[in-house]
Amino acid sequence: MRREGESWQVIVIGAGIAGASMAAELAALGARVLLLERETQPGYHTTGRSAALFTIAYGPPVIRALSRASRAAFAAPGDAQRPQLLLRQRGAAFIARTDQRCVLEIMADELGDAVARLSTDEARALMPLLRPGYLAGALIDRSAADIDVDALHRLYLRQLKSAGGALRCDAGVVALAREGAGWRVDVPGLSLRAEIVVNAAGAWADELASLAGVAPVGLVPKRRTALLVAPPDGVNPDGWPLAVDIEEKFYMKPDAGKLLLSPADETPSPPCDARPEELDVAIAIDRIQRAFGLPVRRIEHKWAGLRSFVADKCPVAGHAPDAPGFFWLAGQGGYGIQSAPAMARWAAAAALGLPPPADIADEGVSAAALAPERAALTV
Ligand SMILES: Cc1cc2nc3c(=O)[nH]c(=O)nc-3n(C[C@H](O)[C@H](O)[C@H](O)COP(=O)(O)OP(=O)(O)OC[C@H]3O[C@@H](n4cnc5c(N)ncnc54)[C@H](O)[C@@H]3O)c2cc1C
């Protein structure tokens, strides 16, 4: 028996970083917002499984623009709502072998002054485990930083609540249908109403759209694996930058006294509770040991998460052209944490029909670059 429930102005579906940040920004604009999450805890899926890096030197131009526009929101010390710093200086070094020199030059051109060149001696001083003879050149984004993802996520959930919004967990949307001028949103045992629904369902966003009879955007969830190992005895890696292969075939990042390794895999997967495959773990260790003298005696922890992309690898944020009041917020790929603050402000304004935030537009973000129509065209 399904009970009739409340009416909301906006119901946001999915309480990962995308849904939580947009719900908070909608509430800050005065909207009455309910955030729904299928799991018992928000952040259980991709948001809780990231490498937690912020770098303006990563991703397609629209992501780099959103990330630049997000930086101030991460930094804002002294704000009573942000008692702790959300970013901690790390640096990100893009490392190249001789056969990758050409890629290094292309990337140096494209990224301009977002990165600086490192000589091989400088790189070895920063990353002492680099094998002699491995490196031909490197670029560094010195401003790259570790993100306190959990603190950022909780901050948005607190902001939502203090602005009168609500979060409901164990509330997976099982039916979604147009009703009158708005939407009926069914969760187990309860029917809710909303003028606008936001699809922030992560890897499940296309599935959620099909539940509502809305055309998909061609989202492909891709599994990425990560593992934690101890550094060599007596070595403290805390001051090292993240080291990433210039063609993104692996990366290694200091993480609370350990080293986080990834083979930077991108294996297409149906939406699911992703698990690491032994082969990907072995590939990570093999690729990293070719570059670094890192003995691996034991894997302390391993996990996988889904990074979801549409064909052009840019996010999708905008009203569905085929369904009034259905707003997409999907396809954040491997950059959804670092771009969340600006993405959420942009999307909240767009969902309510307000002008885009000027500081984000000034960085080069446009509605056309994020439009669901452009993603759907390439399906
Ligand atoms: C290994 C790895 C490393 C990464 N590293 C970085 C990094 O360094 N920097 C960075 O910025 N990004 C990184 N990312 C990417 C980043 O984690 C994602 O872009 C971001 O977390 C996506 O957030 P989301 O809210 O869209 O998805 P999710 O966190 O997956 O949230 C979607 C939520 O929707 C819920 N949901 C789905 N269907 C329904 C339904 N029907 N009803 C109710 N709820 C539903 C799900 O339960 C889920 O909680 C990484 C990702 C991985 C896997």
The ligand as an ORCA input file, in Angstrom:
! r2SCAN-3c Opt
* xyz 0 1
  C      38.710      5.488     -8.177
  C      38.107      6.850     -8.444
  C      38.898      7.982     -8.319
  C      38.336      9.263     -8.496
  N      39.114     10.340     -8.252
  C      38.588     11.585     -8.331
  C      39.367     12.706     -7.978
  O      40.533     12.584     -7.599
  N      38.789     13.954     -8.084
  C      37.491     14.113     -8.493
  O      37.025     15.255     -8.576
  N      36.727     13.044     -8.829
  C      37.235     11.785     -8.747
  N      36.480     10.703     -9.070
  C      35.136     10.926     -9.633
  C      34.106     11.322     -8.582
  O      34.194     10.417     -7.493
  C      32.706     11.277     -9.242
  O      32.683     12.143    -10.373
  C      31.604     11.738     -8.276
  O      31.705     11.073     -7.037
  C      30.237     11.474     -8.891
  O      29.282     11.838     -7.925
  P      27.755     11.492     -8.119
  O      27.035     12.146     -6.993
  O      27.355     11.811     -9.514
  O      27.665      9.894     -8.032
  P      27.466      8.924     -6.770
  O      28.366      9.272     -5.652
  O      27.563      7.529     -7.281
  O      25.999      9.247     -6.300
  C      24.846      8.839     -7.011
  C      23.853      8.362     -5.970
  O      22.577      8.140     -6.595
  C      21.946      7.106     -5.866
  N      20.859      6.571     -6.678
  C      20.937      5.930     -7.867
  N      19.719      5.587     -8.319
  C      18.823      6.015     -7.377
  C      17.414      5.945     -7.267
  N      16.648      5.337     -8.192
  N      16.840      6.485     -6.165
  C      17.579      7.106     -5.215
  N      18.945      7.183     -5.269
  C      19.543      6.650     -6.343
  C      23.069      6.110     -5.628
  O      22.759      5.232     -4.578
  C      24.246      7.039     -5.340
  O      24.436      7.233     -3.944
  C      36.972      9.406     -8.882
  C      36.189      8.265     -9.014
  C      36.728      7.003     -8.788
  C      35.852      5.794     -8.896
*
